């Protein structure tokens, strides 16, 4: 007996199979990402690769490995800006930095760093506060192409006016123009800003803790995860922070419903900054 499935049910099956193929063949795991977000991105990918269905896209993915980098670019969000939400960076500067000054050395992690805008924002802030020479930054992402862009530190000149205004509102102590050189329609940020940065592929879905951090700034990443994956990531952050370390999230992200929320205390809740307060037993 043949069982008929509605078009929407068929599409859901196609999404499941494509995500499973991506995981088993290439070890990229998007199965715990927000379903609505995944469906939008896969539809963009289907159109980009001129496929008539997600099944056709899956077939190409399995038999044409060359399309993988392009698919990963479409599956990951790379849109950001320097000093995005300036009030967040002002709170870091005025409220968090005084605590970080008490450490002889610092480690700062930027998970899901995308093209590097947040990394350079933090590197500039730490330089202006005199902490850059004692800080190691870890910039991680699952997208190798994004990491290469982040390491290059090159952004279009048309974006610099917004970056500059955000920097000013964040309490910047100098002009942003001191940190880049302009030419040929692009701004190239000073290489010394990333001299103490480790760029590395790392997945919040499957990878483990790799260092003890004083600050983790992971903003506007968890909103693309489902509840279970959000909880995993927050547990990873809790295990990665030293006692008294700080966690910054995006404006629409919270620890409220996480089973790991008891490991954190509110620090600047209006700007989504928490502080690690107690030991969390590793699973």
C-alpha positions, 0 to 999 in steps of 0.5 A: 500500500502506497502512503501519500505524504503532503508536500510540507511533510515531504520537505521536512523529510528532505531537510532531515535527510540533508542535515544527516548527510551533511553530518555523516559525510562532512561532520558539520552538525546543524541538526540542533539549529532552529528549524525555521532558520535551517529551512530558510537557509536551505531554501536559499542554498537550493536556489543558489545551487539551482536545484529543483528540490532539497533532495537534489541539493543533497545528491549534489552535496554527497557527490560534489564536495566542491559545493561544501564551502558555499553551502557552509557559507549559506548555512552560517550567519556572517552579518555583524558590525564592530561595536554592535550594540555600543551599550554592551561594550560600554558596560564591558569597559566600565563594569567588567574591565575593572575586574579583569584588571586584577588578573595577571593574564587573560583569556577571552573567547569569541565563539561564532566569530564570523568575519571577526567584527566582534573580535576586533571590537574587543581587541581595540577595547582591550588595547584602549584599556591597557590590557591587550599585552596580557590577553590571548584572544580565541576566535572560533567558528565552524566556517573556515572561510569566515575564519580566513576573513576574520584573520585578514581583518579587511572590511568595506569602507562603506561600513566604516562610518557605522563602525566609527559611530558605534565605537564612539558610543561605546566609550572609545578613547581614541579615533577608530581611524587609528586602527586601520589603513584605507585604500582601494575601497577597503579598510585593513585593520592593524595586524597587531590587533590580532597578534595575540589571537588564536583562530580555530575551527570549533563547534558548539554542537560537538566540541569540548572545552579547550581553555579556562577563560576570564571572558566569553563573548558569544552574541547573537549565536544562540538564537539560531539554536534549538533549546537543547543545543542552547543548553549544551552551549551554555554548559560549555561556557560554564565549564570554560569560565574561571570562577568569577569569569564573565559571559556576554550574550546577545540582546535576545538571548538569556540563561533563564531557561537553561539547566546551567543558569544556577552556575551564573549570577546576574551582573548587568542583566540589561546588557546580557552580562553574567558572572560565573559563580559556582563550580559546575560538575562536568558531565 
